[in-house]
Amino acid sequence: MIAPDVTLGDNVVIHHPQLVNLYGCRIGEASRIGAFVEIQRGVIVGRRCKISSHSFICDGVTIEDGVFVGHGVMFTNDRFPRALTPDGRLQTDADWELVPTRVGRGASIGSNATILPGVTIGEGALVGAGAVVTRDVPPYAVVAGVPARVVGSASGAAQQRS
């Protein structure tokens, strides 16, 4: 389902519009969205991004231009998720703090990575498949593991493509 409040830039490709859940978000021009993707209200996806199938992008996430999001990537936006308040009531929006996350221009996030709230993934950075990103990733760094740690530099590969 693509809700009426979604803003789609020119030439956005949604391969299977009946198999996505997009609402209250903004998708930049020439971006591509795979099947079984959910993008929630408040999310901004930049221009020329690729969001692969089975990914979840929650409120509070900003993805800048030219970002690749692999299959099954999960973003989170709550540092202390709970269903109930201490007095047993079901939580509402007033009971938790939305923590924003930013993915810098040209970054790539490998399949099945999990991005915790409040981090910034720097421009041109590369997050390895299956990584759990718990802290900021410097620009052009390569991170991998659980928790994700810097294991190299992506600057050489970025320069070769320029």
Secondary structure by P-SEA (a helix, b strand, c coil): cccccccccccccccccccbbbccbbbcccbbbbcbbbbcccbbbccbbbbccbbbbcccbbbccbbbbccbbbbbcccccccccccccccccccbbbbbbbbccbbbbccbbbbccccccccbbbbccbbbbcccccccbbbbcccccccccaaaaaaaac
